[in-house]
Amino acid sequence: MAIQLQDPSAEDEVTSTINTTPLVDVMLVLLIIFLITVPVVLKAVPVNVPQATNIPTQTKPENIVIAIDKDGNYYFNNQPVTNAELLQRLEAAAVKKPQPEVHIRADREVRFQVVGQAIYDCQRASILKVGFITMPDKPGT
């Protein structure tokens, strides 16, 4: 190993080239980080997501339609009922063979709490099939 000593009388030379070593170091670090993180980001749980289809409701006479207006009033097959009466009628319908489906049709402006109470009443009455009746989206919206 030899040590090079500069002559103290020599003038310092100005280098006109760009020192690219720090740039290369930073780029290599970024490349390594990118190569490590990409496989982690791309790994996802493989799930088969169902395709949404709009199937018209098959209205059967044994189906139950619970309508909820914007004021939170319940209607059991177009007859006004209270929350307690709704639960009683759902419990009576739950013992029928085959068990009827319950379709909930709620106003757009009704509080979700009222709809949630209807779903909870269906659950308490042991209704197995509960669905929602909605209007299809308009094309182009």
Phi and psi in degrees as a GROMACS rama.xvg file:
@    title "Ramachandran Plot"
@    xaxis  label "Phi"
@    yaxis  label "Psi"
@TYPE xy
-115.54  144.997  ALA-2
-104.539  130.81  ILE-3
-99.7997  123.991  GLN-4
-105.816  135.245  LEU-5
-86.2374  150.071  GLN-6
-73.0743  122.82  ASP-7
-63.3216  -19.8821  PRO-8
-85.3197  -12.3678  SER-9
-77.0546  144.497  ALA-10
-81.1497  147.709  GLU-11
-70.797  131.817  ASP-12
-88.7474  141.873  GLU-13
-92.84  125.805  VAL-14
-91.8462  134.569  THR-15
-100.345  7.19781  SER-16
-96.8078  152.52  THR-17
-83.9514  134.295  ILE-18
-82.3915  105.046  ASN-19
-91.3647  -2.14795  THR-20
-59.9395  -47.548  THR-21
-63.2011  -35.922  PRO-22
-63.8182  -43.7961  LEU-23
-64.8704  -40.5717  VAL-24
-61.2837  -45.95  ASP-25
-64.3887  -42.8441  VAL-26
-65.2312  -38.5048  MET-27
-66.1796  -39.9245  LEU-28
-63.1724  -45.0801  VAL-29
-62.6323  -39.4618  LEU-30
-64.2265  -42.4405  LEU-31
-64.8241  -42.7903  ILE-32
-61.9301  -43.2223  ILE-33
-62.5958  -43.6188  PHE-34
-66.1038  -30.1522  LEU-35
-78.7628  -39.2432  ILE-36
-82.6651  -26.7012  THR-37
-61.0104  -47.739  VAL-38
-62.9298  -31.6698  PRO-39
-68.7206  -41.0038  VAL-40
-69.6971  -36.9019  VAL-41
-78.0485  -17.875  LEU-42
-72.8818  127.128  LYS-43
-142.693  159.482  ALA-44
-71.4765  125.2  VAL-45
-72.9147  114.591  PRO-46
-129.78  133.09  VAL-47
-87.8398  105.606  ASN-48
-82.1601  132.24  VAL-49
-70.0238  148.473  PRO-50
-85.3763  133.829  GLN-51
-79.4519  129.553  ALA-52
-132.382  148.287  THR-53
-98.3377  103.781  ASN-54
-104.324  123.616  ILE-55
-61.0896  143.269  PRO-56
-70.6769  130.047  THR-57
-87.4493  101.081  GLN-58
-81.6432  118.769  THR-59
-111.133  153.798  LYS-60
-62.8501  -26.7495  PRO-61
-83.8392  -10.7624  GLU-62
-68.3328  147.431  ASN-63
-107.767  130.299  ILE-64
-112.196  119.205  VAL-65
-103.295  115.703  ILE-66
-101.979  142.307  ALA-67
-129.47  119.077  ILE-68
-84.1297  177.203  ASP-69
-67.556  -17.6544  LYS-70
-86.8592  -4.86456  ASP-71
91.6272  15.2997  GLY-72
-84.0244  140.356  ASN-73
-95.4845  145.801  TYR-74
-133.048  119.783  TYR-75
-99.433  107.635  PHE-76
50.6797  50.577  ASN-77
68.7074  14.4354  ASN-78
-112.589  127.688  GLN-79
-65.2639  135.007  PRO-80
-139.668  158.528  VAL-81
-87.0593  175.292  THR-82
-64.9296  -39.6538  ASN-83
-66.6127  -40.8932  ALA-84
-66.599  -36.2067  GLU-85
-60.8699  -44.912  LEU-86
-64.0259  -41.4089  LEU-87
-63.0008  -44.0296  GLN-88
-67.6766  -36.2756  ARG-89
-67.255  -39.2346  LEU-90
-64.6126  -37.5126  GLU-91
-67.5283  -36.5388  ALA-92
-74.8384  -25.8606  ALA-93
-69.6486  -22.2994  ALA-94
-88.166  -6.94095  VAL-95
-70.2036  150.627  LYS-96
-117.911  124.07  LYS-97
-69.4273  152.138  PRO-98
-69.5991  131.338  GLN-99
-72.0602  157.037  PRO-100
-84.6523  149.067  GLU-101
-109.846  125.687  VAL-102
-111.747  123.216  HIS-103
-100.807  125.109  ILE-104
-121.483  105.988  ARG-105
-114.815  149.252  ALA-106
-67.7155  149.848  ASP-107
-63.2662  -30.1057  ARG-108
-96.2733  4.49646  GLU-109
-73.957  148.178  VAL-110
-68.2563  142.298  ARG-111
-64.3593  -26.2204  PHE-112
-59.4525  -38.157  GLN-113
-68.8813  -41.7771  VAL-114
-66.8601  -40.4817  VAL-115
-62.0116  -35.6413  GLY-116
-66.2898  -38.0548  GLN-117
-65.4881  -40.999  ALA-118
-65.1242  -40.459  ILE-119
-64.4057  -38.8886  TYR-120
-64.1658  -38.4013  ASP-121
-63.4544  -40.302  CYS-122
-66.9696  -42.3414  GLN-123
-65.5669  -30.7088  ARG-124
-85.0827  -0.782543  ALA-125
67.0093  36.8107  SER-126
-77.2929  128.999  ILE-127
-86.8871  -34.6425  LEU-128
-117.671  116.197  LYS-129
-127.32  130.454  VAL-130
-133.513  170.919  GLY-131
-119.313  138.269  PHE-132
-99.7059  123.323  ILE-133
-130.314  165.912  THR-134
-89.2424  138.504  MET-135
-67.6323  151.567  PRO-136
-66.6551  146.409  ASP-137
-77.6373  140.68  LYS-138
-62.4525  137.628  PRO-139
89.8228  4.52204  GLY-140
